[in-house]
Amino acid sequence: MRALVVYAHPCPESFTAAIRDRALASLAAAGHEMRLIDLYAEGFDPVLSPDERRAYYVPGANEAGREDHHAALCWAEALAFVYPTWWYGPPAMIKGWLDRVWVPHATFRLPEGLKPLGRVLTGIRLLIVITPMGSPRWHWWLVGMPGRRALFAGLAPLCAPRCRKLWLAHYGMDRSTPVSREAFLSEVDRRLRGLALR
């Protein structure tokens, strides 16, 4: 399986960085091919500029400067996000990546008449999100699981039909312990080593 990992955290010593490292090691141990997009490390600018907004619907022009990210998406069979959940959703860096990279024609077809958005990235058959969050599970559920809903409900219809989804979250990070964090890393390892595209 070809897995593209999109990672976002500003601090290299973070627990999210430990999750990234464990995820990459687990995918490699299972024999999967990997590519990593580390948004902070590459200095990705999440801000959609006025010129980019004006060219948003123009094929080709809306991909300028992000061709490598589009090529990676076309290469991928699995797309994994590793990020911290802040304010119940992904960091601004992830949202900006979606704004600037998931553009019409390159990643989806615009609706025509009564037809919905069309799929372009049909090679992506698995979406994965791995995230630590401060909230306990019950509170995150109470506010509507916005981060999970935005990524899974928003991106899955643009990928392969019947695209599978895997959500792994360390809830209650504000009260986490070394034991709870290691248990979560072990769960990440177990789940990713067991991945297969059916």
C-alpha atoms as an extended CHARMM CRD file, in Angstrom:
* protein
*
       198  EXT
         1         1  MET       CA              0.0000000000        0.0000000000        0.0000000000  PROA      1               0.0000000000
         2         2  ARG       CA              1.1680000000        3.5160000000       -0.7760000000  PROA      2               0.0000000000
         3         3  ALA       CA              0.5190000000        5.7340000000        2.2570000000  PROA      3               0.0000000000
         4         4  LEU       CA              0.8070000000        9.5150000000        2.3060000000  PROA      4               0.0000000000
         5         5  VAL       CA              1.1630000000       10.9320000000        5.8240000000  PROA      5               0.0000000000
         6         6  VAL       CA              0.3080000000       14.6140000000        6.2950000000  PROA      6               0.0000000000
         7         7  TYR       CA              1.7290000000       15.8500000000        9.5800000000  PROA      7               0.0000000000
         8         8  ALA       CA              1.2390000000       19.1490000000       11.4060000000  PROA      8               0.0000000000
         9         9  HSD       CA              2.6920000000       20.2440000000       14.7430000000  PROA      9               0.0000000000
        10        10  PRO       CA              5.0390000000       23.1550000000       15.4060000000  PROA      10              0.0000000000
        11        11  CYS       CA              7.0200000000       21.4970000000       18.2230000000  PROA      11              0.0000000000
        12        12  PRO       CA              9.4330000000       18.6440000000       17.4330000000  PROA      12              0.0000000000
        13        13  GLU       CA              9.3270000000       17.4010000000       21.0420000000  PROA      13              0.0000000000
        14        14  SER       CA              5.5230000000       17.0140000000       21.0830000000  PROA      14              0.0000000000
        15        15  PHE       CA              3.5890000000       13.8220000000       21.7020000000  PROA      15              0.0000000000
        16        16  THR       CA              2.1290000000       14.3350000000       18.2280000000  PROA      16              0.0000000000
        17        17  ALA       CA              5.6730000000       13.9800000000       16.8580000000  PROA      17              0.0000000000
        18        18  ALA       CA              5.9750000000       10.6950000000       18.7500000000  PROA      18              0.0000000000
        19        19  ILE       CA              2.7170000000        9.5640000000       17.1310000000  PROA      19              0.0000000000
        20        20  ARG       CA              4.0860000000       10.4900000000       13.6940000000  PROA      20              0.0000000000
        21        21  ASP       CA              7.2740000000        8.5140000000       14.3170000000  PROA      21              0.0000000000
        22        22  ARG       CA              5.3640000000        5.4700000000       15.5490000000  PROA      22              0.0000000000
        23        23  ALA       CA              2.9520000000        5.6420000000       12.6090000000  PROA      23              0.0000000000
        24        24  LEU       CA              5.7840000000        5.7970000000       10.0760000000  PROA      24              0.0000000000
        25        25  ALA       CA              7.6610000000        2.9570000000       11.7690000000  PROA      25              0.0000000000
        26        26  SER       CA              4.5330000000        0.7930000000       11.9080000000  PROA      26              0.0000000000
        27        27  LEU       CA              3.6920000000        1.3720000000        8.2500000000  PROA      27              0.0000000000
        28        28  ALA       CA              7.2640000000        0.5640000000        7.2620000000  PROA      28              0.0000000000
        29        29  ALA       CA              7.2890000000       -2.5910000000        9.3910000000  PROA      29              0.0000000000
        30        30  ALA       CA              4.1210000000       -3.7320000000        7.6290000000  PROA      30              0.0000000000
        31        31  GLY       CA              5.8280000000       -3.3050000000        4.2640000000  PROA      31              0.0000000000
        32        32  HSD       CA              3.9190000000       -0.2630000000        3.0410000000  PROA      32              0.0000000000
        33        33  GLU       CA              5.4680000000        2.4930000000        0.9190000000  PROA      33              0.0000000000
        34        34  MET       CA              5.3380000000        5.9070000000        2.5490000000  PROA      34              0.0000000000
        35        35  ARG       CA              5.6840000000        9.5680000000        1.8290000000  PROA      35              0.0000000000
        36        36  LEU       CA              5.6140000000       12.2700000000        4.4980000000  PROA      36              0.0000000000
        37        37  ILE       CA              4.4330000000       15.8460000000        4.1130000000  PROA      37              0.0000000000
        38        38  ASP       CA              5.5790000000       17.6940000000        7.2400000000  PROA      38              0.0000000000
        39        39  LEU       CA              3.7970000000       21.0200000000        6.8440000000  PROA      39              0.0000000000
        40        40  TYR       CA              5.6810000000       22.9960000000        9.4870000000  PROA      40              0.0000000000
        41        41  ALA       CA              9.0660000000       21.5770000000        8.5070000000  PROA      41              0.0000000000
        42        42  GLU       CA              8.6180000000       22.5580000000        4.8720000000  PROA      42              0.0000000000
        43        43  GLY       CA              7.3360000000       26.0190000000        5.8130000000  PROA      43              0.0000000000
        44        44  PHE       CA              3.9630000000       25.5000000000        4.1720000000  PROA      44              0.0000000000
        45        45  ASP       CA              1.9350000000       28.7210000000        4.1160000000  PROA      45              0.0000000000
        46        46  PRO       CA             -1.6720000000       27.9080000000        5.0590000000  PROA      46              0.0000000000
        47        47  VAL       CA             -2.9770000000       31.3250000000        3.9820000000  PROA      47              0.0000000000
        48        48  LEU       CA             -4.9270000000       31.3820000000        0.7340000000  PROA      48              0.0000000000
        49        49  SER       CA             -3.7300000000       34.5290000000       -1.0510000000  PROA      49              0.0000000000
        50        50  PRO       CA             -6.0190000000       36.8790000000       -3.0020000000  PROA      50              0.0000000000
        51        51  ASP       CA             -4.4560000000       35.7320000000       -6.2840000000  PROA      51              0.0000000000
        52        52  GLU       CA             -4.9560000000       32.0690000000       -5.3570000000  PROA      52              0.0000000000
        53        53  ARG       CA             -8.5810000000       32.7270000000       -4.5160000000  PROA      53              0.0000000000
        54        54  ARG       CA             -9.1140000000       34.4620000000       -7.8690000000  PROA      54              0.0000000000
        55        55  ALA       CA             -7.5410000000       31.4760000000       -9.6700000000  PROA      55              0.0000000000
        56        56  TYR       CA             -9.3030000000       28.8780000000       -7.5110000000  PROA      56              0.0000000000
        57        57  TYR       CA            -11.5240000000       27.5840000000      -10.3100000000  PROA      57              0.0000000000
        58        58  VAL       CA             -8.9500000000       27.8570000000      -13.1180000000  PROA      58              0.0000000000
        59        59  PRO       CA             -7.4700000000       24.4520000000      -14.0380000000  PROA      59              0.0000000000
        60        60  GLY       CA             -3.6900000000       24.4220000000      -13.7820000000  PROA      60              0.0000000000
        61        61  ALA       CA             -3.4190000000       27.9130000000      -12.3650000000  PROA      61              0.0000000000
        62        62  ASN       CA             -5.0040000000       26.7360000000       -9.1130000000  PROA      62              0.0000000000
        63        63  GLU       CA             -2.2400000000       24.1290000000       -8.7130000000  PROA      63              0.0000000000
        64        64  ALA       CA              0.7150000000       26.4780000000       -9.1530000000  PROA      64              0.0000000000
        65        65  GLY       CA              3.3140000000       26.0010000000       -6.4450000000  PROA      65              0.0000000000
        66        66  ARG       CA              1.6260000000       22.9200000000       -5.0280000000  PROA      66              0.0000000000
        67        67  GLU       CA              2.2740000000       20.4480000000       -7.8210000000  PROA      67              0.0000000000
        68        68  ASP       CA              4.3280000000       18.1900000000       -5.5450000000  PROA      68              0.0000000000
        69        69  HSD       CA              1.4480000000       17.8720000000       -3.0880000000  PROA      69              0.0000000000
        70        70  HSD       CA             -0.9790000000       17.0220000000       -5.8830000000  PROA      70              0.0000000000
        71        71  ALA       CA              1.4450000000       14.4200000000       -7.2420000000  PROA      71              0.0000000000
        72        72  ALA       CA              1.6640000000       12.8580000000       -3.7830000000  PROA      72              0.0000000000
        73        73  LEU       CA             -2.1270000000       12.6940000000       -3.5110000000  PROA      73              0.0000000000
        74        74  CYS       CA             -2.3620000000       11.0260000000       -6.9240000000  PROA      74              0.0000000000
        75        75  TRP       CA              0.3000000000        8.5080000000       -5.8180000000  PROA      75              0.0000000000
        76        76  ALA       CA             -1.4310000000        7.6150000000       -2.5380000000  PROA      76              0.0000000000
        77        77  GLU       CA             -3.7190000000        4.6980000000       -1.8080000000  PROA      77              0.0000000000
        78        78  ALA       CA             -4.0640000000        5.7420000000        1.8300000000  PROA      78              0.0000000000
        79        79  LEU       CA             -4.0810000000        9.2850000000        3.2030000000  PROA      79              0.0000000000
        80        80  ALA       CA             -3.1930000000        9.6400000000        6.8760000000  PROA      80              0.0000000000
        81        81  PHE       CA             -3.4090000000       12.8410000000        8.9080000000  PROA      81              0.0000000000
        82        82  VAL       CA             -1.4150000000       13.1790000000       12.1300000000  PROA      82              0.0000000000
        83        83  TYR       CA             -2.1380000000       16.3860000000       14.0310000000  PROA      83              0.0000000000
        84        84  PRO       CA             -3.2570000000       17.6610000000       17.4500000000  PROA      84              0.0000000000
        85        85  THR       CA             -6.9280000000       18.4940000000       17.8930000000  PROA      85              0.0000000000
        86        86  TRP       CA             -7.2100000000       22.1220000000       19.0110000000  PROA      86              0.0000000000
        87        87  TRP       CA            -10.6130000000       23.7260000000       19.6290000000  PROA      87              0.0000000000
        88        88  TYR       CA            -12.2640000000       20.4600000000       18.5660000000  PROA      88              0.0000000000
        89        89  GLY       CA            -10.7300000000       20.3990000000       15.1000000000  PROA      89              0.0000000000
        90        90  PRO       CA             -7.4810000000       20.2980000000       13.1350000000  PROA      90              0.0000000000
        91        91  PRO       CA             -4.9500000000       23.1200000000       13.4750000000  PROA      91              0.0000000000
        92        92  ALA       CA             -5.0830000000       26.0340000000       11.0300000000  PROA      92              0.0000000000
        93        93  MET       CA             -2.1540000000       24.4620000000        9.1760000000  PROA      93              0.0000000000
        94        94  ILE       CA             -4.2860000000       21.4650000000        8.1490000000  PROA      94              0.0000000000
        95        95  LYS       CA             -7.2600000000       23.6430000000        7.2180000000  PROA      95              0.0000000000
        96        96  GLY       CA             -4.9710000000       25.8530000000        5.1300000000  PROA      96              0.0000000000
        97        97  TRP       CA             -3.5210000000       22.7940000000        3.4010000000  PROA      97              0.0000000000
        98        98  LEU       CA             -7.0230000000       21.7050000000        2.4710000000  PROA      98              0.0000000000
        99        99  ASP       CA             -7.8950000000       25.2210000000        1.2510000000  PROA      99              0.0000000000
       100       100  ARG       CA             -4.8070000000       25.5140000000       -0.9360000000  PROA      100             0.0000000000
       101       101  VAL       CA             -4.2500000000       21.9180000000       -2.1130000000  PROA      101             0.0000000000
       102       102  TRP       CA             -7.7300000000       20.3930000000       -2.4360000000  PROA      102             0.0000000000
       103       103  VAL       CA             -8.7380000000       22.5390000000       -5.3870000000  PROA      103             0.0000000000
       104       104  PRO       CA            -11.2100000000       21.9230000000       -8.2350000000  PROA      104             0.0000000000
       105       105  HSD       CA            -10.1140000000       19.7940000000      -11.1840000000  PROA      105             0.0000000000
       106       106  ALA       CA             -6.9750000000       18.5570000000       -9.3800000000  PROA      106             0.0000000000
       107       107  THR       CA             -8.7880000000       16.8550000000       -6.4810000000  PROA      107             0.0000000000
       108       108  PHE       CA            -12.4930000000       16.9830000000       -7.3590000000  PROA      108             0.0000000000
       109       109  ARG       CA            -14.8460000000       17.9140000000      -10.1690000000  PROA      109             0.0000000000
       110       110  LEU       CA            -17.2890000000       20.7470000000       -9.6820000000  PROA      110             0.0000000000
       111       111  PRO       CA            -21.0290000000       19.9720000000       -9.6380000000  PROA      111             0.0000000000
       112       112  GLU       CA            -22.8140000000       20.0740000000      -12.9540000000  PROA      112             0.0000000000
       113       113  GLY       CA            -26.5580000000       20.6380000000      -12.9460000000  PROA      113             0.0000000000
       114       114  LEU       CA            -28.0280000000       18.3220000000      -10.3460000000  PROA      114             0.0000000000
       115       115  LYS       CA            -24.8600000000       16.2170000000      -10.1140000000  PROA      115             0.0000000000
       116       116  PRO       CA            -22.8220000000       16.4660000000       -6.8960000000  PROA      116             0.0000000000
       117       117  LEU       CA            -19.0920000000       17.0020000000       -6.6340000000  PROA      117             0.0000000000
       118       118  GLY       CA            -17.2030000000       14.4480000000       -8.7230000000  PROA      118             0.0000000000
       119       119  ARG       CA            -14.4500000000       12.1170000000       -7.5540000000  PROA      119             0.0000000000
       120       120  VAL       CA            -10.9230000000       12.5930000000       -8.8790000000  PROA      120             0.0000000000
       121       121  LEU       CA             -8.6690000000       10.9590000000       -6.2680000000  PROA      121             0.0000000000
       122       122  THR       CA            -10.1890000000        7.5090000000       -6.6530000000  PROA      122             0.0000000000
       123       123  GLY       CA             -6.8540000000        5.8570000000       -5.8980000000  PROA      123             0.0000000000
       124       124  ILE       CA             -7.2590000000        6.8630000000       -2.2360000000  PROA      124             0.0000000000
       125       125  ARG       CA             -9.1790000000        4.0010000000       -0.6560000000  PROA      125             0.0000000000
       126       126  LEU       CA             -8.4000000000        4.6320000000        3.0010000000  PROA      126             0.0000000000
       127       127  LEU       CA             -8.5110000000        7.7890000000        5.1350000000  PROA      127             0.0000000000
       128       128  ILE       CA             -6.7680000000        7.7780000000        8.5170000000  PROA      128             0.0000000000
       129       129  VAL       CA             -6.7560000000       10.4020000000       11.2570000000  PROA      129             0.0000000000
       130       130  ILE       CA             -4.5280000000       10.0310000000       14.3180000000  PROA      130             0.0000000000
       131       131  THR       CA             -4.8360000000       12.8030000000       16.8750000000  PROA      131             0.0000000000
       132       132  PRO       CA             -4.3990000000       13.6130000000       20.5450000000  PROA      132             0.0000000000
       133       133  MET       CA             -6.9560000000       15.9950000000       22.0590000000  PROA      133             0.0000000000
       134       134  GLY       CA             -7.4060000000       17.6280000000       25.4320000000  PROA      134             0.0000000000
       135       135  SER       CA            -11.1290000000       16.9180000000       25.6720000000  PROA      135             0.0000000000
       136       136  PRO       CA            -12.4940000000       13.6910000000       27.0830000000  PROA      136             0.0000000000
       137       137  ARG       CA            -14.3600000000       11.5250000000       24.5900000000  PROA      137             0.0000000000
       138       138  TRP       CA            -17.8190000000       12.4140000000       25.9670000000  PROA      138             0.0000000000
       139       139  HSD       CA            -17.2620000000       16.1620000000       25.6430000000  PROA      139             0.0000000000
       140       140  TRP       CA            -15.8880000000       15.8920000000       22.1160000000  PROA      140             0.0000000000
       141       141  TRP       CA            -18.9320000000       13.8210000000       21.1870000000  PROA      141             0.0000000000
       142       142  LEU       CA            -21.2170000000       16.4170000000       22.8310000000  PROA      142             0.0000000000
       143       143  VAL       CA            -19.9020000000       19.2280000000       20.6080000000  PROA      143             0.0000000000
       144       144  GLY       CA            -20.5220000000       17.1460000000       17.4890000000  PROA      144             0.0000000000
       145       145  MET       CA            -17.0980000000       15.6630000000       16.6550000000  PROA      145             0.0000000000
       146       146  PRO       CA            -16.3570000000       18.5470000000       14.2440000000  PROA      146             0.0000000000
       147       147  GLY       CA            -12.8200000000       17.5460000000       13.2490000000  PROA      147             0.0000000000
       148       148  ARG       CA            -13.7630000000       13.9790000000       12.4440000000  PROA      148             0.0000000000
       149       149  ARG       CA            -16.9000000000       15.0020000000       10.5800000000  PROA      149             0.0000000000
       150       150  ALA       CA            -15.1150000000       17.6430000000        8.4980000000  PROA      150             0.0000000000
       151       151  LEU       CA            -12.3680000000       15.3160000000        7.2910000000  PROA      151             0.0000000000
       152       152  PHE       CA            -14.2840000000       12.0890000000        6.8720000000  PROA      152             0.0000000000
       153       153  ALA       CA            -17.5640000000       13.5030000000        5.5430000000  PROA      153             0.0000000000
       154       154  GLY       CA            -15.7810000000       16.1380000000        3.4790000000  PROA      154             0.0000000000
       155       155  LEU       CA            -12.9370000000       14.1640000000        1.9050000000  PROA      155             0.0000000000
       156       156  ALA       CA            -14.2710000000       10.6070000000        1.6050000000  PROA      156             0.0000000000
       157       157  PRO       CA            -16.8020000000       11.5290000000       -1.1260000000  PROA      157             0.0000000000
       158       158  LEU       CA            -13.8790000000       12.8370000000       -3.2150000000  PROA      158             0.0000000000
       159       159  CYS       CA            -11.8810000000        9.6050000000       -2.9120000000  PROA      159             0.0000000000
       160       160  ALA       CA            -12.6250000000        6.0330000000       -3.9770000000  PROA      160             0.0000000000
       161       161  PRO       CA            -16.1850000000        4.7580000000       -3.6720000000  PROA      161             0.0000000000
       162       162  ARG       CA            -16.5930000000        3.0060000000       -0.3120000000  PROA      162             0.0000000000
       163       163  CYS       CA            -13.4350000000        4.6720000000        0.9480000000  PROA      163             0.0000000000
       164       164  ARG       CA            -12.6600000000        3.2000000000        4.3660000000  PROA      164             0.0000000000
       165       165  LYS       CA            -11.9300000000        5.3480000000        7.4090000000  PROA      165             0.0000000000
       166       166  LEU       CA             -9.8220000000        4.8250000000       10.5190000000  PROA      166             0.0000000000
       167       167  TRP       CA            -10.0190000000        7.2370000000       13.4570000000  PROA      167             0.0000000000
       168       168  LEU       CA             -7.5270000000        6.9200000000       16.3270000000  PROA      168             0.0000000000
       169       169  ALA       CA             -7.6670000000        9.5150000000       19.1050000000  PROA      169             0.0000000000
       170       170  HSD       CA             -5.9890000000        9.8700000000       22.4820000000  PROA      170             0.0000000000
       171       171  TYR       CA             -8.7800000000       11.6170000000       24.3740000000  PROA      171             0.0000000000
       172       172  GLY       CA             -8.1830000000       13.5590000000       27.5770000000  PROA      172             0.0000000000
       173       173  MET       CA             -4.5800000000       14.5330000000       26.7960000000  PROA      173             0.0000000000
       174       174  ASP       CA             -4.7800000000       17.2430000000       29.4510000000  PROA      174             0.0000000000
       175       175  ARG       CA             -4.8270000000       14.4460000000       32.0350000000  PROA      175             0.0000000000
       176       176  SER       CA             -2.7090000000       11.9290000000       30.1780000000  PROA      176             0.0000000000
       177       177  THR       CA              0.0440000000        9.9030000000       31.7990000000  PROA      177             0.0000000000
       178       178  PRO       CA              3.1400000000        8.1630000000       30.4450000000  PROA      178             0.0000000000
       179       179  VAL       CA              1.1590000000        4.9270000000       30.6880000000  PROA      179             0.0000000000
       180       180  SER       CA             -1.8330000000        6.2550000000       28.7200000000  PROA      180             0.0000000000
       181       181  ARG       CA              0.4180000000        7.7600000000       26.0640000000  PROA      181             0.0000000000
       182       182  GLU       CA              2.4030000000        4.5650000000       25.6060000000  PROA      182             0.0000000000
       183       183  ALA       CA             -0.8200000000        2.5710000000       25.4280000000  PROA      183             0.0000000000
       184       184  PHE       CA             -2.0350000000        4.8500000000       22.6520000000  PROA      184             0.0000000000
       185       185  LEU       CA              1.2200000000        4.5030000000       20.7190000000  PROA      185             0.0000000000
       186       186  SER       CA              0.8840000000        0.7270000000       21.0330000000  PROA      186             0.0000000000
       187       187  GLU       CA             -2.6660000000        0.9530000000       19.6590000000  PROA      187             0.0000000000
       188       188  VAL       CA             -1.4310000000        3.0350000000       16.7260000000  PROA      188             0.0000000000
       189       189  ASP       CA              1.2410000000        0.4230000000       16.0610000000  PROA      189             0.0000000000
       190       190  ARG       CA             -1.2080000000       -2.4750000000       16.2380000000  PROA      190             0.0000000000
       191       191  ARG       CA             -3.8110000000       -0.8580000000       13.9890000000  PROA      191             0.0000000000
       192       192  LEU       CA             -1.3810000000        0.3470000000       11.3380000000  PROA      192             0.0000000000
       193       193  ARG       CA              0.5450000000       -2.9230000000       11.1760000000  PROA      193             0.0000000000
       194       194  GLY       CA             -2.7580000000       -4.6530000000       10.5140000000  PROA      194             0.0000000000
       195       195  LEU       CA             -3.7790000000       -2.4200000000        7.6320000000  PROA      195             0.0000000000
       196       196  ALA       CA             -4.5450000000       -3.8790000000        4.2730000000  PROA      196             0.0000000000
       197       197  LEU       CA             -6.4040000000       -2.5270000000        1.2650000000  PROA      197             0.0000000000
       198       198  ARG       CA             -9.2450000000       -4.8370000000        0.3520000000  PROA      198             0.0000000000
